[in-house]
Amino acid sequence: MSREDFIKMEGTVLDSLPAEKYSVKLDGGAVIRARISGKMRMNKIRILPGDHVTVEISPYDVTNGCIVYRYK
């Protein structure tokens, strides 16, 4: 799957879950589970509840996503 196939959406982190997963409320109102991307993990970027983030969602499974950017 290429990078263009993902759906990019913005949302707010609600809660931190085990195994570096987060509960994210999208701007549309849906709540999904999201993990952090490899670049964010490599650079040790911390994500806290209340942070505004960008999430990539696969069109095959819209309940899981990947956090790719945290806004300041």
C-alpha positions in Angstrom: 0.0 0.0 0.0 1.5 3.3 -1.0 1.5 6.5 1.1 -1.3 8.0 -1.0 -3.8 5.3 0.0 -4.0 6.4 3.6 -6.7 8.8 4.8 -5.2 11.7 6.8 -7.4 13.2 9.5 -6.8 15.5 12.5 -7.9 14.8 16.1 -7.3 15.1 19.8 -5.7 12.4 22.0 -8.2 11.3 24.7 -6.3 8.7 26.6 -3.1 6.7 26.7 -3.5 2.9 26.4 -0.9 0.1 27.0 1.7 -0.8 24.4 2.1 2.8 23.1 -1.4 3.0 21.8 -3.7 6.0 22.2 -7.4 6.7 22.0 -7.9 9.6 19.5 -11.1 11.5 18.9 -11.2 12.6 15.3 -12.6 16.0 14.3 -15.6 14.2 12.7 -16.6 12.7 16.1 -15.4 9.1 15.8 -13.0 7.6 18.4 -10.2 5.3 17.1 -7.1 3.6 18.5 -3.8 4.8 17.1 -0.2 3.9 17.5 2.7 6.3 17.0 4.8 6.1 13.8 8.3 4.9 13.7 9.9 8.3 13.1 8.1 9.7 16.1 9.2 6.7 18.2 12.8 7.0 16.9 12.9 10.8 17.8 11.3 10.1 21.2 8.4 12.5 20.7 6.1 12.4 23.7 2.3 12.4 23.3 0.0 13.4 26.1 -3.8 13.4 26.5 -5.1 16.7 25.0 -2.5 16.9 22.2 -3.7 17.8 18.7 -2.4 15.2 16.2 -2.6 14.1 12.6 -3.6 10.5 12.1 -3.3 8.3 9.0 -6.1 5.7 8.7 -6.1 2.7 6.4 -9.2 2.5 4.2 -9.4 -1.3 5.0 -9.7 -0.8 8.8 -11.0 2.6 9.9 -10.9 1.7 13.6 -7.1 1.8 13.8 -4.6 4.4 12.8 -1.1 5.7 13.0 -0.2 9.1 14.6 2.3 10.8 12.2 2.4 14.4 13.6 1.9 16.2 16.9 1.1 19.9 16.7 2.7 22.3 19.2 
